[in-house]
Every structure is written in C-alpha cells, then in structure tokens.
C-alpha cells in the first residue's frame, strides 16, 4: 500500500492522476490497481502482489557486475533478474 499525505497538493493531484490512469489499463507488464481512495487522509491505493526479485535486488546485481544504466540491454536485464 502506498500512502500520500495531503501536505503537498501538487503531489496529491499527480498521485490521483497516476492511480486513475493505471487503474484503466490492463497489461501484463503493469501491476493492477484494485482500489483507491482520495476522500480521506491518507490517500491510498492497493495493487496486485508481484512475486519475485525486487527492483532493488536486480539493480544491486547489475551494479555488482559493473553495469551502468546506459549499458544494460535486455539480455543483461533478464540475466540479472534471474540471478537476483
């Protein structure tokens, strides 16, 4: 669950737009949004749980191999994902 306070109205408006946009799409490469609320504080959304390595673990694996963001191709990404 992601929580956003109402102290930054611009951030809250962006949060609403992104959650609503993601809630309207269905694609295997995007997580599904199940529910959200903006009526009470804190605002929140719930999304599907995706099992597997975390993005941080994959990035750490790439970093440990000396890869830079500009040098990571799809094959390197898949290899790091499998190793993380």
N, C-alpha and C positions, 0 to 999 in steps of 0.2 A: 504494500500500500504506500502510495506517495502522498505526503501531506504538504500543503502550501498554506501559510498564514495570509491574512488579508492586509498585511502591513504595506505591501508593495502592489498597488492596484494594477500597474502595467504588467507585472509578473503574473498576477492572478488572471488578467484578461488573456494573456498568452497561454497560460495553463488551460483555461477553458477552451480556447480555440484548438489547441493541440489535442486535448482529450476528445472533443467533439469530432474532429477530423478523423482521428484514429478509430473512434467508435463506429464510423461509417464505412470502413474498409474491411475487407476480408481477403487476406493474402497470406500464403504460407510463410513468408519471410517477416511478417509483422505480428506482434503479440495482439491478442484480442482484448478489448476493453469490455468488462462485464457490466459495471455500474459506476456511476459517479454522482457526486453531489456538490453543488455550489451554493446551496441555500443556507447552510450553517457553517460556522467555523469549527474546525478547519475544513477546507475543501479537500476532497479526496477522490481517488478512483481505484478500482480494483481491476486487475488484469490476470490473464492466464499465467500459470506457473510453467516455465520452460525449464525442463530438466537438462542438466549438462554442465559444462565448464562455464565459469563466469567470464565476462569480458576481461576483467582484471587478470584472471589466470592466463588467458590467451595472450594478452598484451605482455605479461611478465615473461611468458615463454618466448615470444618474439624478441623481446628486449635481451633476454639471456643469450639468444642466438646472434645478437648483434644486428638485428634487422632495424631499419628505420622505417617510419611511416611511408615514405615515398618509395621504398624498395620492396614493400610487401605486395606480392602478386597473389592471385587466387590459390595457386598451389601451395605457397608458403603459409597462407592463412589456414587452409584445410589441414596442413601438416601440424601447425601449432595447435589448432583446435583439437586434433586427435591426440596430441601429446599432453595437453593441459589437464 
